[in-house]
């Protein structure tokens, strides 16, 4: 009995959100083959995704970006604020700069494109469920390519700003960073705005890319 309870506790519960039935069914089938993943719900749009997370509290939601009604970015922002324990892993056709930056700004902990294989999707689910940030190789490359701040700018960051940047790169949202560092959310926001200016980055996505490029994310 104890072994069964332990196995159940280790299962990663997942909700799949995509407006295409064939994609949802395909993902559910692929994920059902993984011994440590259980698909507990499927959503056809952002509004349904938010409602399913509210009711089912999954550890991970696979989120498409382009859906009718409430899109994936808006749904991600809503979930990050209201249900921070659920990690958002974007799985989308789009890998343009605006889509990537929008999703990361909204609080997504991972970003994959739909050409990802089963092994890559499985690894990403396990990674974001553990609190880490996961980016597809091409997505990370696009972020780094768009980053203009020199590595030397890191020297201008205070120790606390470096702490905040490292935690951002690990996929933590502002509330989680505040709890980790024992400071207020408003203070976290002040540090983020300050480090944005010092690094010359425009948004959270570029800051995370900077952290990965300079080794601060490790």
C-alpha positions in Angstrom: 0.0 0.0 0.0 2.8 2.4 0.9 4.5 1.7 -2.4 1.3 2.4 -4.3 0.8 5.6 -2.5 4.4 6.7 -3.2 4.0 5.9 -6.9 0.8 8.0 -7.0 2.5 10.9 -5.3 5.3 10.9 -7.8 2.9 11.0 -10.8 3.0 14.2 -12.8 -0.5 15.3 -13.5 -1.0 17.1 -16.8 -3.7 19.1 -18.5 -3.4 19.4 -22.3 -4.7 22.7 -23.9 -5.0 22.9 -27.7 -7.9 23.8 -29.9 -7.3 21.0 -32.4 -8.8 17.7 -31.3 -6.3 15.6 -33.2 -3.4 17.3 -31.4 -5.0 16.9 -28.0 -5.8 13.2 -28.6 -2.3 12.6 -30.0 -0.6 14.2 -27.0 -2.8 12.4 -24.6 -1.9 9.1 -26.3 1.8 9.8 -26.3 1.8 11.0 -22.6 -0.2 8.0 -21.5 2.8 5.8 -22.4 5.0 7.6 -19.9 5.1 5.8 -16.5 5.3 8.9 -14.4 2.8 11.1 -16.3 -1.0 11.2 -16.1 -3.2 13.3 -18.3 -6.1 14.4 -16.1 -7.9 16.8 -18.5 -8.0 18.3 -22.0 -9.0 21.9 -22.8 -10.1 23.3 -26.1 -9.3 27.0 -25.4 -7.8 29.3 -22.8 -10.9 29.7 -20.7 -11.4 26.0 -20.4 -7.7 25.6 -19.6 -8.0 28.1 -16.7 -11.1 26.3 -15.4 -9.6 22.8 -15.6 -6.5 24.0 -13.7 -8.7 25.6 -11.0 -10.6 22.3 -10.6 -7.9 19.7 -11.1 -4.7 21.5 -9.9 -2.3 19.7 -12.2 1.4 20.0 -11.8 1.9 20.9 -15.5 -0.3 22.3 -18.3 0.8 21.9 -21.9 -0.4 25.2 -23.4 -0.9 26.1 -27.1 -0.7 29.8 -27.8 -3.2 30.4 -30.6 -6.6 29.4 -29.4 -10.0 30.9 -29.8 -11.4 33.2 -27.1 -8.8 33.5 -24.4 -5.4 32.8 -26.1 -2.5 30.9 -24.5 -0.5 33.9 -23.4 -3.5 35.4 -21.6 -4.4 32.1 -20.0 -0.7 31.6 -19.0 -0.7 35.0 -17.2 -3.9 34.2 -15.5 -2.7 30.8 -14.3 0.7 32.1 -13.2 -1.0 34.7 -11.0 -3.8 32.5 -9.6 -2.3 29.0 -9.6 1.5 29.3 -9.4 1.9 25.7 -8.4 0.9 24.6 -11.9 3.8 25.0 -14.3 2.9 26.2 -17.8 4.8 24.5 -20.6 4.1 26.1 -24.0 3.8 23.7 -26.9 3.1 25.6 -30.1 3.8 25.9 -33.8 5.1 29.4 -33.4 8.7 30.3 -32.6 8.8 34.0 -33.5 10.3 36.5 -31.1 7.0 38.0 -30.1 5.4 34.7 -29.2 8.4 33.5 -27.2 8.8 36.8 -25.3 5.0 37.0 -24.7 4.8 33.5 -23.2 7.9 34.0 -21.0 6.7 37.4 -19.8 3.3 35.8 -18.9 5.2 33.3 -16.7 5.6 30.1 -18.8 8.3 27.9 -17.4 9.0 26.1 -20.7 8.6 26.6 -24.5 8.7 23.9 -27.1 7.6 23.8 -30.7 5.3 21.1 -32.1 8.1 19.4 -33.9 9.5 18.2 -30.5 9.6 14.5 -30.1 8.2 12.4 -27.4 11.5 12.2 -25.4 11.9 16.0 -25.6 8.3 16.7 -24.4 8.7 14.1 -21.6 11.9 15.7 -20.4 10.4 19.2 -20.5 7.4 18.1 -18.5 9.6 16.6 -15.8 11.9 19.6 -15.8 9.1 22.3 -15.4 7.4 20.1 -12.8 10.6 20.2 -10.8 10.6 24.0 -11.0 13.1 24.5 -13.8 12.9 26.4 -17.0 13.1 24.5 -20.3 13.5 26.0 -23.7 13.8 24.2 -27.1 17.2 24.6 -28.6 16.0 26.8 -31.4 13.9 29.0 -29.0 16.9 29.5 -26.8 19.1 30.4 -29.8 16.5 33.0 -30.9 16.5 34.6 -27.5 20.3 34.7 -27.3 20.6 36.1 -30.8 18.2 38.9 -29.9 20.2 39.9 -26.8 22.4 42.9 -27.2 23.6 43.4 -23.6 27.3 42.7 -23.1 28.3 40.0 -20.5 30.2 42.6 -18.5 26.9 44.3 -17.5 26.5 41.5 -14.9 29.1 43.3 -12.8 26.8 46.2 -12.4 24.1 44.1 -10.7 23.8 44.0 -7.0 23.9 40.7 -5.1 20.2 40.8 -4.6 19.5 41.6 -8.3 21.7 38.6 -9.2 19.7 36.4 -6.9 16.4 37.6 -8.5 17.8 37.0 -12.0 18.9 33.5 -11.1 15.5 32.6 -9.7 13.8 34.1 -12.8 15.9 31.9 -15.0 14.8 28.9 -12.9 11.2 29.7 -13.8 10.1 31.3 -10.6 7.4 33.9 -10.7 7.5 37.1 -8.6 5.6 35.6 -5.7 7.9 32.6 -5.5 11.0 34.8 -5.7 9.7 36.9 -2.9 9.1 33.9 -0.7 12.6 32.4 -1.6 14.4 35.7 -0.7 12.1 36.7 2.2 11.2 40.1 0.5 8.0 41.6 -0.7 6.6 41.2 -4.2 6.9 45.0 -4.8 10.6 44.8 -3.9 11.0 41.9 -6.4 9.4 44.1 -9.1 11.8 46.9 -8.2 14.8 44.6 -8.5 13.6 43.3 -11.9 13.0 46.8 -13.3 16.5 47.8 -12.1 18.3 44.7 -13.6 16.4 45.2 -16.9 17.8 48.7 -17.1 21.3 47.6 -16.2 21.4 44.7 -18.6 19.7 46.7 -21.4 17.0 44.0 -21.9 13.4 44.7 -22.8 11.5 41.9 -21.0 11.7 38.8 -18.8 12.4 36.6 -21.8 15.5 38.4 -22.7 16.6 38.5 -19.1 16.3 34.7 -18.8 18.2 34.3 -22.1 20.9 36.5 -20.7 21.1 34.4 -17.5 21.4 31.2 -19.6 24.1 32.7 -21.9 26.2 33.9 -19.0 25.9 30.8 -16.9 23.8 32.5 -14.2 20.9 30.1 -14.7 22.9 27.1 -13.4 
